[in-house]
Amino acid sequence: MDPKIEKSLNFLNNKKVGVFCDDSNLYKAYQKYGWRIDLGKFRKLLGGVCDLKFINYYIGIPDKSDAVYSGTQKFLENIKSYVIIKEKKLKYTPVGGKFIKKADVDVEITLDIVRMINKLDIIIILSGDSDLLELRNYVVKENNKNIIFWAYEKNMAWELKYCWHLFLDDFQKEISLDLK
């Protein structure tokens, strides 16, 4: 492992870690920046430095009639051995003759963190969404635990950059999915 990467993960040594992934946030960043996380490589990277308890992957599932349904199912098939898939039906909201698709998994992520907080030392959130910022107060101030926001650098809300954070971009060589 690259010494710089190893050093940046040292704080995880012997810690019980749970990871909470927001698919919508990760997918939008992947579309924007052209590379995607290989969850198998990500799991191996973390599992090599900590006591990784789980990786929860929160995803909105499109309707069977949606053109992206089969691609979503294929993606889930590819990741199911690395993560615990937490599904939620996509909502289709009509706006200006089109439909806006949203899953809004922030509440599910928050509730799962509340349920698991006593079994973990460190919470990792794979998302750059500032809606999850208040979790920092709950995890750090109320429970005396650590929380890390880990996202694509240009997709991380500025508020999260004042918290403990890591950029996926710095780990691209180790965790990027080969899309060839």
Rosetta blueprint (number, residue, H / E / L):
1 M L
2 D L
3 P H
4 K H
5 I H
6 E H
7 K H
8 S H
9 L H
10 N H
11 F H
12 L H
13 N L
14 N L
15 K L
16 K E
17 V E
18 G E
19 V E
20 F E
21 C E
22 D E
23 D H
24 S H
25 N H
26 L H
27 Y H
28 K H
29 A H
30 Y H
31 Q H
32 K H
33 Y H
34 G L
35 W L
36 R L
37 I E
38 D L
39 L H
40 G H
41 K H
42 F H
43 R H
44 K H
45 L H
46 L H
47 G H
48 G L
49 V L
50 C L
51 D E
52 L E
53 K E
54 F E
55 I E
56 N E
57 Y E
58 Y E
59 I E
60 G E
61 I E
62 P L
63 D L
64 K L
65 S L
66 D L
67 A L
68 V L
69 Y H
70 S H
71 G H
72 T H
73 Q H
74 K H
75 F H
76 L H
77 E H
78 N H
79 I H
80 K L
81 S L
82 Y L
83 V L
84 I E
85 I E
86 K E
87 E E
88 K E
89 K E
90 L L
91 K E
92 Y E
93 T E
94 P E
95 V E
96 G L
97 G L
98 K E
99 F E
100 I E
101 K E
102 K E
103 A L
104 D L
105 V L
106 D H
107 V H
108 E H
109 I H
110 T H
111 L H
112 D H
113 I H
114 V H
115 R H
116 M H
117 I H
118 N H
119 K H
120 L L
121 D L
122 I E
123 I E
124 I E
125 I E
126 L E
127 S L
128 G L
129 D L
130 S H
131 D H
132 L H
133 L L
134 E H
135 L H
136 R H
137 N H
138 Y H
139 V H
140 V H
141 K H
142 E H
143 N L
144 N L
145 K L
146 N E
147 I E
148 I E
149 F E
150 W E
151 A E
152 Y L
153 E H
154 K H
155 N H
156 M L
157 A L
158 W H
159 E H
160 L H
161 K H
162 Y H
163 C L
164 W L
165 H E
166 L E
167 F E
168 L H
169 D H
170 D H
171 F H
172 Q H
173 K H
174 E H
175 I H
176 S E
177 L L
178 D L
179 L L
180 K L
